[in-house]
Each structure stands twice: as C-alpha cells, then as structure tokens.
Amino acid sequence: MRAFAALLTLFLVSGCAFSPGFRDGQSAGLPPETPVIVVMTEATLGSDLDAQAVFWSRSRDVVRSLAGRQGLVGHSIRLEPFGTRVWTMTVWRDDESLAAFLAAPMHRRAQSDGLPALADGRFLRLRAARGQVPLAWDEAIARLARDGRGYYE
C-alpha cells in the first residue's frame, strides 16, 4: 500500500501528462503519401481559476465540434492533470479545411473567451505526409519549443 501511495504522490507532483490518444477524423483513410497540415499548440494557464474554468469549458466545446469537421484527419490533446499546461495537435487535409475550422464561431469564441486564462502559449503549423502523423508527443513538444511561435510575439 505504501508503494502505491508513493507512486501516486510521484505522479501527482511530477508534472506528468496524459493523452487519450489520437482520434481519427473524416479524412483518416488518406494514403500515407498524401500531404497534410499539422497544427500544434501549447497553452500555459495562469492562476485565475475563473478564467481557467471558462478556458476548459470553451475547449470542451471545440473538441466536441471536431467530430463532424470536414477535412479533419485527426486530433489529440495532452494535458497535465494537476499542472497548468495543455497541448493540442490537429491534422487537416488542406488549407481550406483548416481555415474553415479557425473561422468557425465555436473556435473564435474559444479564442476570445479563453485568452484571459493564458499565461503563455505557443503554436506551430507544418506540412507532413499522412503516414508521418500523428507525431509522438515528445517530438511534437520539442518541435513546438524549437520552431513554434508565441501567442504574444
């Protein structure tokens, strides 16, 4: 029992992160050589708990809206259960599908309402072959750190 408690404590305080995996979208069956667009984000939340609640509410709305999105190859989210960071990865068939998602009222509302919760954030957009995605989270996070742009830059 002590070993379990020690492992649980280590998990809670170590900044561990969790992802439920990559969820396929409507364009998931594309041939592996098909070019796709990968968009990755990292958000670090500030300490305002009310702003965080709005951020998570709007984020859930956006994730739910992805199921029917035309041109979505797939998506994943990774978060620190007891931390302040969250990452997203969406993969799109083409620029038009991505642009339609970004312009959708649900996404625009999430951006404007969720922004006060952010202490920092980064994003990265890149092209890849369908067979190369999803990226492993370690690679995605390293690329975000190296090549990503800050929300406030």
Protein Blocks (a to p, Z undefined) as FASTA:
>chain_A
ZZmmmmmmmmmmnopacdebjcddfklmpcfklccddddddddddfblklmmmmmmmmmm
mmmmmmmmghiabdcddddfklcbdcdddddfblklmmmmmmpmklmmmmmmmmmmpmbd
cdddddddfklpccdfklmmmmmmmmmccfkZZ
